[in-house]
Amino acid sequence: MKYIGLQAQIRKNNLNSILLLIAFPVLLLGLVWLFFFIIYQTDSNLSLSYNLSSINEDFIYTVPYVSIGVSIWFLIAWFSHSSMIQRATGSKSLERKHNKRVYNLVENLCMSKGLNVPKIFVIEDDSLNAFASGLSDKTFAISLSRGIIDKLDDDELESVIAHELTHIINRDVRLLIVSIIFVGIFSFLSEMAFRTLLYGGRRREKNDKGNAFIVVILVLAIIGLVLSTLFRFALSRKREYLADAGAAELTKNPLALASALRKISNDPYIEAIKREDVAQMFIDHPMPKEKKSIAKFFSGLFATHPPIEERIAILEQL
């Protein structure tokens, strides 16, 4: 793989991330407009120009309500994400007196960039993995598995911590929450529409027009779910490449991160992780080896992380 240069890679990944982030609200609003378009086309007695005028009018009228609903969803996710992540991972605060090595590595890196030191958590699992979380200085945190602390040397562990610090510097958790929210909206709409059709009972026979609306909502919600999931995975992959580049710049030792990724790839599985939105946050997807081999078939569009071999190859060319 030809490496295009550290700063060029950072600019490219940032631009791609911005475009993907814009794609989420554009997709949502586009599907709302398409809903009205499909509904109005069912009335063949109306002219196309009248339809378009009515479609745009109803769409503009609906946008504020869609915005309010999304905003409420955002607020719930914003204030609950930290506790949700801790419950999902079983992470606990790492005591300084027993882990001075880890604290020294974190603090030295933070001093070099003028950063506040994030909280440090440990996941009591012998596998090798790590992730960053938090939305502000008060909630920023780095979580390390017990295995990654014990099995990596100082240079390798420093490079992993630098990778996670880059996620914090770049506010990647905020981007992740945005992507999860939009995927969650489409997932919720799909489930609600499906349940309405499934359990409508006799009412379905008496209200064909209402059922047609539900079918349209279901189809559009599924389309939105698939596309927003693809956007989310693509965004996650871009941020991992960017965090690798940031770690290399921060430590001036890209080979240490390449070595760490090799070790991590051999045993990233953390049993406590059951939620895909949490698994996406780790430096490597925490799944068993047998599932990772199956996942290689979907390593393009449907992967939350770029292939670790490609990440290592890029780092070795720095």
C-alpha positions as CSV (number, residue, x, y, z in Angstrom):
1,M,0.0,0.0,0.0
2,K,1.4,3.4,-1.0
3,Y,1.4,5.9,1.9
4,I,0.5,9.4,0.9
5,G,2.0,11.2,3.9
6,L,0.9,11.8,7.4
7,Q,-0.6,15.3,7.1
8,A,-2.2,14.4,3.7
9,Q,-3.8,11.4,5.4
10,I,-5.1,13.5,8.3
11,R,-6.6,16.1,5.9
12,K,-8.2,13.4,3.7
13,N,-9.7,11.5,6.6
14,N,-11.0,14.7,8.2
15,L,-12.7,15.7,5.0
16,N,-14.2,12.3,4.5
17,S,-15.5,12.3,8.1
18,I,-17.2,15.7,7.6
19,L,-18.9,14.5,4.4
20,L,-20.1,11.3,6.1
21,L,-21.4,13.4,9.1
22,I,-23.3,15.6,6.7
23,A,-24.8,12.6,5.0
24,F,-26.8,11.5,8.1
25,P,-29.2,14.5,8.4
26,V,-29.4,14.7,4.6
27,L,-30.4,11.1,4.4
28,L,-33.1,11.6,7.2
29,L,-34.6,14.7,5.6
30,G,-34.4,13.2,2.1
31,L,-36.4,10.1,3.2
32,V,-39.0,12.4,4.9
33,W,-39.4,14.3,1.6
34,L,-39.6,10.9,-0.3
35,F,-42.3,9.7,2.0
36,F,-44.6,12.7,1.0
37,F,-43.6,12.2,-2.6
38,I,-44.7,8.5,-2.6
39,I,-47.9,9.3,-0.7
40,Y,-49.0,12.0,-3.1
41,Q,-48.3,9.8,-6.1
42,T,-51.0,7.5,-5.0
43,D,-53.6,10.1,-6.0
44,S,-53.4,10.1,-9.8
45,N,-56.1,12.8,-10.1
46,L,-53.7,15.5,-9.0
47,S,-51.2,17.1,-11.4
48,L,-47.5,16.7,-10.9
49,S,-47.0,20.5,-10.3
50,Y,-49.7,20.4,-7.6
51,N,-48.2,17.4,-6.1
52,L,-44.7,18.9,-5.9
53,S,-46.1,22.1,-4.3
54,S,-48.0,20.1,-1.7
55,I,-45.0,17.8,-1.1
56,N,-42.7,20.7,-0.4
57,E,-45.3,22.4,1.8
58,D,-45.9,19.4,3.9
59,F,-42.2,18.7,4.1
60,I,-41.3,22.2,5.3
61,Y,-44.2,21.9,7.9
62,T,-42.8,18.6,9.1
63,V,-39.1,19.5,9.4
64,P,-39.4,21.4,12.8
65,Y,-41.1,18.3,14.3
66,V,-38.4,16.0,13.0
67,S,-35.7,18.4,14.3
68,I,-37.3,18.5,17.8
69,G,-37.6,14.7,17.9
70,V,-34.0,14.2,16.9
71,S,-32.9,16.9,19.4
72,I,-34.6,15.0,22.3
73,W,-33.0,11.8,21.1
74,F,-29.6,13.6,21.1
75,L,-30.0,14.9,24.7
76,I,-30.9,11.5,26.0
77,A,-27.9,9.9,24.4
78,W,-25.6,12.8,25.3
79,F,-26.2,12.5,29.1
80,S,-26.5,8.8,29.3
81,H,-23.6,7.6,27.2
82,S,-20.8,7.4,29.9
83,S,-22.8,5.3,32.4
84,M,-24.0,3.1,29.5
85,I,-20.5,2.5,28.3
86,Q,-19.3,1.6,31.8
87,R,-22.1,-0.9,32.3
88,A,-21.6,-2.4,28.9
89,T,-17.8,-2.9,29.4
90,G,-17.6,-3.5,33.2
91,S,-14.7,-1.1,33.4
92,K,-13.5,0.2,36.8
93,S,-11.2,3.0,37.8
94,L,-7.6,2.1,37.6
95,E,-5.8,2.8,40.9
96,R,-2.7,5.0,40.6
97,K,-0.7,3.4,43.5
98,H,-0.8,0.0,41.8
99,N,-0.4,1.2,38.2
100,K,2.2,4.0,38.2
101,R,3.6,2.8,34.9
102,V,0.3,3.4,33.1
103,Y,-0.3,6.8,34.7
104,N,3.3,7.9,33.9
105,L,2.7,7.1,30.2
106,V,-0.6,8.8,30.0
107,E,0.6,11.9,31.9
108,N,3.8,12.3,29.8
109,L,1.8,12.2,26.6
110,C,-0.8,14.7,27.9
111,M,2.0,17.1,29.0
112,S,3.6,16.9,25.5
113,K,0.3,18.2,24.0
114,G,-0.9,20.4,26.9
115,L,-3.9,18.2,27.6
116,N,-5.8,17.6,30.8
117,V,-5.2,14.0,32.0
118,P,-8.3,11.9,31.3
119,K,-9.7,9.3,33.7
120,I,-8.2,5.9,33.4
121,F,-10.3,2.7,33.6
122,V,-9.4,-1.0,33.5
123,I,-11.4,-3.9,32.0
124,E,-10.5,-7.0,33.9
125,D,-9.9,-9.2,30.9
126,D,-6.7,-10.9,29.7
127,S,-7.4,-10.0,26.1
128,L,-5.7,-7.0,24.5
129,N,-7.9,-4.0,23.7
130,A,-8.6,-0.4,24.6
131,F,-11.0,2.5,23.8
132,A,-11.5,6.2,24.5
133,S,-14.8,7.8,25.7
134,G,-16.2,11.0,27.0
135,L,-17.7,14.3,25.6
136,S,-15.9,16.9,27.7
137,D,-12.8,17.4,29.9
138,K,-14.8,16.1,32.9
139,T,-15.8,12.9,31.2
140,F,-12.9,12.1,28.9
141,A,-11.5,8.6,29.8
142,I,-9.2,5.9,28.4
143,S,-10.1,2.3,29.2
144,L,-7.5,-0.4,28.9
145,S,-7.9,-4.2,29.3
146,R,-5.8,-5.9,31.9
147,G,-4.2,-8.0,29.1
148,I,-3.0,-4.9,27.1
149,I,-1.4,-3.5,30.3
150,D,0.4,-6.7,31.1
151,K,1.4,-7.9,27.7
152,L,2.7,-4.8,25.9
153,D,6.0,-3.2,26.5
154,D,6.3,0.5,27.4
155,D,6.7,1.7,23.8
156,E,3.8,-0.4,22.6
157,L,1.5,0.6,25.4
158,E,2.4,4.3,25.0
159,S,1.5,4.1,21.3
160,V,-1.9,2.5,22.1
161,I,-2.6,5.3,24.7
162,A,-1.5,7.9,22.1
163,H,-4.0,6.3,19.7
164,E,-6.8,6.7,22.3
165,L,-5.7,10.3,23.2
166,T,-6.0,11.2,19.5
167,H,-9.6,10.0,19.6
168,I,-10.1,12.4,22.5
169,I,-8.3,15.3,20.8
170,N,-10.4,14.8,17.7
171,R,-13.7,14.5,19.6
172,D,-14.4,11.2,17.9
173,V,-16.8,10.0,20.6
174,R,-19.1,12.9,19.7
175,L,-19.0,11.8,16.0
176,L,-19.7,8.2,17.2
177,I,-22.8,9.3,19.2
178,V,-24.1,11.3,16.2
179,S,-23.8,8.2,14.0
180,I,-25.4,5.9,16.7
181,I,-28.3,8.3,17.1
182,F,-29.2,8.4,13.4
183,V,-28.9,4.6,13.1
184,G,-31.1,4.3,16.3
185,I,-33.8,6.5,14.8
186,F,-34.1,4.4,11.7
187,S,-34.0,1.2,13.7
188,F,-36.8,2.5,16.0
189,L,-39.0,3.6,13.1
190,S,-38.4,0.2,11.3
191,E,-39.3,-1.8,14.4
192,M,-42.4,0.4,15.2
193,A,-43.7,0.1,11.6
194,F,-43.1,-3.6,11.5
195,R,-44.9,-4.2,14.8
196,T,-47.8,-2.0,13.7
197,L,-48.2,-4.2,10.6
198,L,-47.7,-7.4,12.4
199,Y,-50.0,-6.8,15.3
200,G,-52.6,-4.6,13.5
201,G,-55.0,-7.5,13.4
202,R,-58.4,-6.9,11.9
203,R,-57.9,-3.2,11.6
204,R,-55.6,-3.8,8.6
205,E,-58.6,-5.0,6.6
206,K,-60.6,-1.9,7.4
207,N,-57.9,0.7,6.8
208,D,-56.0,-0.1,3.6
209,K,-54.9,3.5,3.2
210,G,-53.5,3.7,6.7
211,N,-51.7,0.4,6.1
212,A,-50.2,1.7,2.9
213,F,-48.7,4.6,4.9
214,I,-47.2,2.2,7.4
215,V,-45.7,0.1,4.6
216,V,-44.1,3.2,3.0
217,I,-42.7,4.2,6.4
218,L,-41.3,0.6,6.9
219,V,-39.6,0.5,3.5
220,L,-38.1,3.9,3.8
221,A,-37.0,3.3,7.4
222,I,-35.2,0.1,6.4
223,I,-33.5,1.9,3.5
224,G,-32.5,4.6,6.0
225,L,-31.2,2.0,8.5
226,V,-29.1,0.2,5.9
227,L,-27.6,3.5,4.5
228,S,-27.0,5.1,7.9
229,T,-25.3,1.9,9.1
230,L,-23.0,2.0,6.1
231,F,-22.3,5.7,6.9
232,R,-21.6,4.9,10.5
233,F,-19.2,2.1,9.7
234,A,-17.4,4.2,7.1
235,L,-17.1,7.0,9.6
236,S,-15.6,4.6,12.2
237,R,-13.0,3.3,9.8
238,K,-11.9,6.8,8.9
239,R,-11.5,7.8,12.5
240,E,-9.3,4.7,13.2
241,Y,-6.9,5.6,10.4
242,L,-6.8,9.2,11.7
243,A,-6.1,8.0,15.3
244,D,-3.3,5.7,14.0
245,A,-1.7,8.7,12.2
246,G,-2.2,10.9,15.3
247,A,-0.5,8.3,17.5
248,A,2.5,8.1,15.1
249,E,2.8,11.9,15.2
250,L,2.5,12.0,19.0
251,T,5.0,9.3,19.9
252,K,7.3,9.7,16.8
253,N,7.4,5.8,16.9
254,P,4.9,4.4,14.4
255,L,6.6,0.9,14.5
256,A,5.6,0.6,18.2
257,L,1.9,1.0,17.3
258,A,2.4,-1.5,14.4
259,S,3.9,-4.0,16.8
260,A,1.1,-3.4,19.3
261,L,-1.6,-3.9,16.7
262,R,-0.1,-7.2,15.7
263,K,-0.3,-8.4,19.3
264,I,-3.8,-7.0,19.7
265,S,-5.1,-8.7,16.6
266,N,-4.1,-12.1,18.0
267,D,-6.4,-11.7,21.0
268,P,-8.8,-8.7,21.0
269,Y,-11.9,-10.5,22.3
270,I,-13.5,-9.2,25.5
271,E,-16.3,-11.4,26.7
272,A,-18.2,-8.6,28.4
273,I,-18.8,-6.7,25.1
274,K,-22.2,-7.6,23.7
275,R,-23.3,-4.3,22.1
276,E,-22.1,-3.4,18.6
277,D,-22.2,0.3,19.2
278,V,-19.8,-0.1,22.1
279,A,-17.5,-2.6,20.2
280,Q,-17.1,0.0,17.6
281,M,-15.2,2.2,20.0
282,F,-12.3,-0.2,20.6
283,I,-8.9,0.0,18.9
284,D,-9.7,-3.4,17.3
285,H,-13.2,-5.0,17.2
286,P,-13.4,-7.2,20.3
287,M,-14.8,-10.4,18.7
288,P,-13.6,-14.0,18.8
289,K,-11.1,-15.2,16.1
290,E,-13.7,-17.4,14.4
291,K,-16.1,-14.5,14.0
292,K,-13.3,-12.2,12.8
293,S,-12.5,-14.7,10.0
294,I,-16.2,-14.7,8.9
295,A,-16.2,-10.9,9.2
296,K,-13.4,-10.7,6.6
297,F,-16.1,-11.4,4.0
298,F,-17.7,-8.1,4.9
299,S,-14.4,-6.2,5.5
300,G,-15.4,-3.5,3.1
301,L,-18.7,-1.8,3.5
302,F,-19.9,-3.6,6.6
303,A,-16.7,-3.4,8.8
304,T,-16.5,-1.1,11.8
305,H,-12.7,-1.1,11.7
306,P,-10.3,-1.1,8.7
307,P,-8.3,-4.3,8.2
308,I,-5.6,-4.3,10.8
309,E,-3.1,-5.5,8.2
310,E,-3.6,-2.3,6.2
311,R,-3.2,-0.2,9.3
312,I,0.1,-2.0,10.1
313,A,1.3,-1.6,6.5
314,I,0.7,2.2,6.6
315,L,2.5,2.6,9.9
316,E,5.5,0.6,8.7
317,Q,5.9,3.0,5.8
318,L,6.2,6.1,8.0
